[in-house]
Amino acid sequence: MFEKLNAAVERSAADAVSRQITRLAAKPTPPGVSADAGDDGITLSGKRLRRRYITDPNLRNFVR
């Protein structure tokens, strides 16, 4: 009974996730950090990224 509604909601949610991933991938990253878009999200990579994530406010606020 709700199959069409459920399919429409799932398509809408998938489109929203795709738009968010595209938006985040287009954002400029701090020097030495690269952002790669994938099917399941954004992958950040860089030297000493785990430590820099704590100390660098640009990385902490990357998703905003």
C-alpha positions in Angstrom: 0.0 0.0 0.0 2.8 2.4 0.8 5.3 1.1 -1.7 5.1 4.1 -4.0 5.4 6.5 -1.1 8.3 4.6 0.4 10.1 4.6 -3.0 9.6 8.3 -3.4 11.0 9.0 0.0 14.0 6.8 -0.5 14.8 8.6 -3.9 14.4 12.0 -2.2 16.7 10.9 0.7 19.3 9.5 -1.8 19.2 12.8 -3.8 19.7 14.9 -0.6 22.7 12.7 0.4 24.2 13.0 -3.0 23.8 16.8 -3.0 25.4 17.1 0.4 28.4 14.9 -0.6 28.9 17.0 -3.8 28.7 20.2 -1.7 31.3 19.0 0.8 33.6 17.7 -1.9 33.6 21.2 -3.6 34.5 23.0 -0.4 38.1 24.2 -0.2 40.3 22.2 2.2 43.1 23.4 4.4 46.6 23.0 3.0 47.9 19.4 3.0 44.4 17.9 3.2 42.5 16.4 0.3 38.8 15.5 0.2 37.6 12.7 -2.1 33.9 12.1 -2.8 32.7 8.5 -2.8 29.4 6.7 -2.9 29.2 6.5 0.9 30.6 10.0 1.8 33.7 12.2 1.9 37.1 10.8 2.6 39.7 13.2 4.1 43.3 12.3 3.8 46.5 14.1 4.8 49.6 13.9 6.9 49.0 13.7 10.7 45.3 14.3 9.9 44.1 12.7 13.2 46.1 15.2 15.3 45.3 18.1 13.0 41.6 17.4 13.2 41.9 18.2 17.0 44.0 21.3 16.7 42.9 22.9 13.4 39.5 24.7 13.6 39.2 24.6 9.8 39.0 20.8 9.9 36.7 20.7 12.9 34.2 22.9 11.0 34.7 21.3 7.6 31.1 19.8 7.5 29.4 23.1 8.3 
